[in-house]
Amino acid sequence: MTAQQTTIAGLEEIYDTLALAIDAAPQHKGELLLAKVALLLAHEIQDPQRVIDLIAQAASDLPPPATQAA
């Protein structure tokens, strides 16, 4: 992480920018956009294990996939 921590307002701006970009992406391309953002950020971080740990952290509290009724 950089010496300067991102403020709550900064995180909100990042969230808003990302949400708008996902909404503006062509249909079914939101996942591709997120993957590209993750790879660009990983390139900036230059610490593969840290990126892997952050991906695991982000995935750890996702709700389980919905089951389909037969």
Secondary structure per residue as TSV (DSSP state, phi and psi in degrees):
chain	resnum	aa	ss	phi	psi
A	1	M	-	360.0	150.4
A	2	T	-	-72.1	166.1
A	3	A	S	-63.1	-31.3
A	4	Q	S	-95.9	116.0
A	5	Q	-	-71.5	144.5
A	6	T	-	-74.8	130.7
A	7	T	-	-75.5	165.8
A	8	I	H	-58.0	-43.4
A	9	A	H	-61.6	-38.0
A	10	G	H	-66.1	-40.9
A	11	L	H	-65.0	-38.8
A	12	E	H	-63.8	-39.6
A	13	E	H	-65.5	-40.6
A	14	I	H	-62.3	-46.8
A	15	Y	H	-58.4	-47.2
A	16	D	H	-61.7	-43.8
A	17	T	H	-63.3	-42.9
A	18	L	H	-66.0	-43.5
A	19	A	H	-61.4	-42.5
A	20	L	H	-64.8	-38.9
A	21	A	H	-66.1	-39.3
A	22	I	H	-64.6	-44.5
A	23	D	H	-62.8	-33.7
A	24	A	H	-83.1	-14.2
A	25	A	S	-67.8	149.8
A	26	P	-	-57.6	156.8
A	27	Q	T	-51.8	133.7
A	28	H	T	67.2	18.8
A	29	K	-	-111.6	2.7
A	30	G	H	-60.8	-40.3
A	31	E	H	-64.5	-39.7
A	32	L	H	-63.7	-42.3
A	33	L	H	-59.0	-46.9
A	34	L	H	-62.3	-39.9
A	35	A	H	-63.1	-42.7
A	36	K	H	-64.0	-41.9
A	37	V	H	-61.3	-45.4
A	38	A	H	-60.2	-42.5
A	39	L	H	-68.1	-39.1
A	40	L	H	-64.3	-42.0
A	41	L	H	-66.8	-39.1
A	42	A	H	-60.9	-39.8
A	43	H	H	-62.7	-39.2
A	44	E	H	-68.5	-39.2
A	45	I	H	-69.4	-37.2
A	46	Q	-	59.6	34.1
A	47	D	-	-143.3	87.5
A	48	P	H	-54.3	-42.5
A	49	Q	H	-65.3	-36.4
A	50	R	H	-63.5	-42.6
A	51	V	H	-63.2	-44.0
A	52	I	H	-60.9	-43.0
A	53	D	H	-63.0	-40.2
A	54	L	H	-67.9	-37.0
A	55	I	H	-62.9	-44.8
A	56	A	H	-62.1	-40.7
A	57	Q	H	-62.5	-44.7
A	58	A	H	-64.4	-35.9
A	59	A	H	-80.7	-16.9
A	60	S	H	-67.8	-26.7
A	61	D	T	-115.3	21.0
A	62	L	-	-74.3	145.0
A	63	P	-	-68.3	153.3
A	64	P	-	-66.2	156.5
A	65	P	-	-63.3	146.5
A	66	A	-	-69.2	140.1
A	67	T	-	-90.4	143.6
A	68	Q	-	-91.8	138.0
A	69	A	-	-74.2	140.2
A	70	A	-	-80.8	360.0
